Amino acid sequence: MAVPIAVLDCDLLLYGRGHRTLDRFKLEDVTDEYLVSTYGFPRQFIYYLVDLLGASLSRPTQRSRAISPETQILAALGFYTSGSFQTRMGDAIGISQASMSRCVANVTEALVERAPQFIHFPEDEATVQSLKDDFYGLAGMPGVLGVVDCTHVAIKAPNAEDLSYVNRKGLHSLNCLMVCDARGVLLSAETHWPGSLPDCMVLQQAALTSQFESQLHKDGWLLGDSSFFLRTWLMTPLHIPETPAEYRYNMAHSATHNVIERTFRTIRSRFRCLDGSKGTLQYSPEKSSHIILACCVLHNISLEHGLDVWSSPATSHMEQPEEEYEQMESMDSEACRIRQELLLTHFS
């Protein structure tokens, strides 16, 4: 005798005829403490995301019984902040793990679409000057528009071009180039570079370099560590400081550049899907890159909402491949002149 088998259609669950939704979970039925402990963010932040992303997550189709934008966002936040599709989390909001995975994909794409809205350099003169003043207040380094560095996020071995994603530690990863301001707000995030590329090569090919080479951002510079070449718009530390002024410059540079290291730690603490504690991201490089960028967007939105960038405790994370710094001294004479002038003017 044939036994009928019911097959659940994830698309049917996600996008429904008449916009009827599976609302088994209500935000108003739980405490803020529960939301923060389970999904990583408080109630008002989640409501903001519903308003921001709701239209993108409510696309009409001819199917029935959609999962609401609110539930999709909770599923995605649960994954971003825990790093796993836990059965208990799906049970809490009334959906399967398969549906949770589809929710993560939808919310991720909606956030990536809005990345230019939340991750960008300031353009008006007053905001740019405020940016420089904030950096100067840290350690007396003038003219700083941002601090730049790379960080690796572990991914599963892709099916194609496998070796291009193997970093110096022998692990598969994406090498992510980011810039932040003195508060830890991300001003640029390029999350798609293969892990085999050293930091200097990532920067050389990055859109960030095109922006600064075209003088889109004038009258200032970024700070980068010794894994990068000195450029007219990128100040690096002196490899072997000799004079008191050079030591003072290096100390101010290090104290200022440390902001991006703290920002990386905070992002990994808040978004445990990136820190490697639950394993690598089990997606293709492209999808993994989008998840990282979505977390970057959420990081900036959280700062806009007053969630303290430095409040999250430090966690263990993927060991970052070491760069060979010895070869990074620049032969750009104009860049050397600018750094020397900076030394003489502000640190002598």
C-alpha positions, 0 to 999 in steps of 0.5 A, a space after each residue: 500500500 502506498 504511503 502518501 508523503 507530504 513534501 514542504 516547499 521552502 518557497 511556499 513557506 517564504 513567499 505566500 499567496 495573499 501574504 498570509 504568514 506563519 507567525 508562530 513567533 511574536 516579538 512582543 511575547 518575549 523579553 529583551 533579554 531573551 532576544 539579545 541572548 538568542 538573536 544578539 540584538 534588542 527589540 528596537 533594533 530588530 523592529 528597525 531591520 523589519 522596516 528597513 528590509 521588509 519590502 525586500 523580504 515580502 515579494 509577492 508570488 502565487 504561493 501561500 503561507 509566507 514566512 514573515 519578514 520579522 521571522 526571516 530576520 530573526 532566523 538570519 540574526 540567529 545564524 549570524 550571531 551563533 554560527 549554526 542552524 540550531 534546531 532549537 532556534 528553528 523550533 523557537 520561531 516555528 520553521 525548519 532548518 531548511 527554511 532557516 537557511 533560505 531565510 539567511 540567504 534572503 536577509 543576506 542579499 537584502 543587506 548586501 543590496 544596502 551596503 553602499 547606504 551604510 558603508 562609505 566614506 563621508 563626503 561633506 567637508 565638515 564630516 571629513 574634518 570631524 573624522 580627522 579630529 577624532 583620529 587626532 584625538 587618539 594619539 596625535 596623528 594628523 590628517 587620518 581619513 581611516 585605518 586599513 587592514 585585512 582579516 581572514 575568514 575561514 570558508 569550506 574548500 570550494 569546488 573550483 579554484 581550490 588553491 587560490 583560497 588557501 592562505 599561508 596557514 594552509 587553510 581556506 579563507 577569504 581575505 577581507 580588506 576593511 577601513 574604519 573610522 576612530 569609532 570603529 564604523 566601517 568606511 569600506 569593506 571588500 570581502 571577496 578576495 581569495 585567501 592566497 592573496 597577501 594583503 599588499 596584493 589585495 590592496 593593489 587590486 582593490 576598489 579602495 586603491 582606485 578611489 584614492 589614486 583618483 584623488 576622490 579623497 583629498 587632503 588626508 591619508 589612510 594608516 596601514 601596517 607594514 604589510 602594505 607599501 607606503 603611498 602618498 595616501 597611505 602612511 605606514 610605520 617606519 621599518 627601522 626607526 632611528 630618531 626620537 621623532 621616528 619612534 614617536 611617529 611609529 608609536 602614534 601610528 600603532 596606537 591609531 591603527 589599533 582601532 581596526 584590530 579592535 573593530 575586527 575583534 568586535 565584529 567576530 565577537 558579535 557575529 560568531 559565524 565569522 570567528 571559526 568557533 563553530 567551524 568554517 562558513 559552509 558556503 561558496 566563496 561568493 555566498 560567504 563573501 556576502 554573509 561577511 558583508 551583511 555582518 559588516 552592514 549590521 555592525 555599522 547599523 548597530 553603531 548608528 543605534 548606539 550599541 557600543 562597538 567595544 562592549 562585546 568581549 573578545 573571543 578566540 578566532 581564526 589565526 591570521 596568516 602572518 605577512 612578510 613585512 621586510 619587503 614592504 618598504 616603498 620606493 615611491 619618492 613622493 610618498 617618502 617625502 610626505 611621510 618625512 614632512 609629517 615626521 618633521 612637522 608633527 613629531 620632531 
